[in-house]
Amino acid sequence: MPSETFKKLSTAKQRRVLEAAKEVFLEKPYEKITITGIVRRAKIPRGSFYQYFEGLDDLYRHLFDTLLEDYERHVLASIDTPPPGVFAFFKDSFERDYRHMRDSDHFAFMQKFFKERSAFSLGHDYFHQRRDSFHRKILTALDTCVIAHHDEDSRLKLFRLLTHIKMKLINKIVREDATYEEARRDYLFYVGIIEKGSRATEHE
């Protein structure tokens, strides 16, 4: 994680370092990224890097956490009072999340990050724990009565599945393998099927 020295930097300078790291990561495979390339892009002395981070893994773990926290804020800010049900939340989330990712490079970074995660020394468990922590936080903010008959692990798996389907279909739009309308239609179809199946098990 970043040092206290990094945390004491101005917000603008912190952002400059992280943006440089993100730009370099999107341009080349992780194993070809160098600290030299990042400090040149960020326009900081090489010695300063080691005052901020222990190494590349430390930097990119922090960047991953920063972008995920930004997405968490985006999602939590979209939840109304009283909170919507889980399936209503997911049905309404497609356009919101698509536009959020379209208007930022978060999606491209996260997609590449997960694709190349084996190159990092952070461990596979870290990514699963961070993802599940995020999903639990969102579930806590929603009305989960409709899936209350499932145990906690099953609710988490359900949330994970719905999120996975959404991101897969958003990715199809990004790759131009589907139009927005086609992807959204397919998404609502899948959510509807899962909702029916979940409601059916409630009465078993």
Secondary structure as UniProt FT lines:
FT   HELIX           4..7
FT   HELIX           11..27
FT   HELIX           30..32
FT   HELIX           35..42
FT   HELIX           46..52
FT   HELIX           56..77
FT   HELIX           86..102
FT   HELIX           106..115
FT   HELIX           117..119
FT   HELIX           124..141
FT   HELIX           145..147
FT   TURN            148..149
FT   HELIX           152..174
FT   TURN            175..176
FT   HELIX           180..202
//
